[in-house]
Amino acid sequence: MSKAKAFEHAQKSKISDRPNKTNKKRFTKVRKVYIRLIDTPKRSFVKSLVWRSIGILILGFISWYYTRDIEKATIVTVMFHVIRFVLYYFHERVWERIKWEQVEDKL
């Protein structure tokens, strides 16, 4: 089969450079390579800050929408997020002690 015809055939049959149901026989597994990406503390902090900021804005808007009072909305929003922050800390500490579904990292 010429290169042009092979290219046409590949385009028509959607043969790719990755294994799938139609071209699985073309590939062999040589070895498995596992790469584990771990967030740095700085990245985790920034992600948490962004997530909390989104939550504060949403709850602040909802509180203001129902009360039409910025002071009450602020109090509700701040109290809610402080309580959530404290509860989440203890929640994480408890889960850190539970060994269920934890595996050793061999990297």
N, C-alpha and C positions, 0 to 999 in steps of 0.2 A: 504494500500500500504506500502510495507516495505521501510526502509530508503534507501537501495541500489537502489530500483526501483524508488523511488522519486527523488533521486540524478540523476539517469540516465535520467529521464523525464525532470528534470530541465535543464540538460546540453543540451539535444536535442532541447527543446523548448526555450532555452536561457532565462529562467526566471532569473531575477536578483533581487537584493535587492532595486532597484529603480523602481518607477512606469514608465511604458511605455504603448504602445497601447495594448499589449497582457496581461499584468498583472495588469492593472490599478485598478481592483476591489479588489485587495489584500491590498490596502493602503487607509488610511483615514487621512484627514488633521486634525491635532490636533490644531495647531496654526501656525501663521506666525511669523517668527523671522527675523527682519531686522537688519543687521549689516552694518554700513557705515564706510568704511576705508577712512581716510583722510590723504593725504600726508603731512608730516612735511615740514616746509620751507626748511630745509636742503636737504631733498630728492628732492623737486621740483627744488632747485638750481642745484643739481648734475645732474638731468635729463636734465635740460635746457643746462647745460654746455656740456654734452655729445652730445646732439642733435646739438648744435651750432658747436661743433668741427667736427662732421661728415659733416655738411654743408660746413664748411670752407675748409676741405680737398677736398671735391668733387668739389666745385667751383674753388679752387686753381688749382687743376689738369686740369680741363676743360680750365681755362684761360691760363695756361701755355701751354697746348696742342695746342691751336689756335694761341697764340702769340709767342711761343718759347722764351719768354723773362721773366725771373723770376721777374724782377722789376715791369713790367707792370702787370703781373699776381697778384702780391702781392697787388699793388695799387687797382686794380679792386676788388679783394676779400675783402680787408679791408673796402673799401668804401661801397660795397654792404652790408656787414654784419652790419656795423655801422648804415646805413640808415634803414635796416630792424629792428634792435634792437629798434631804436627810434620810428619807425612807429608802431611796435607791442605794445610798451608800451601805446601809445595813443589809439590804437585800443582796448586794454583791458580796459582802463579807460572808454571809451565811452560805451562799452558793459556792464560794471558794472552798468551803469545808466539806461539801458534799462531793463524793468521789464518783457518783453515777455518771456514766458516759464520758469519762475523762480518759484520755489515752496519753501514753508517754511520748514525748517529742524526741525522735531519734536523729534529728538533724544536728 
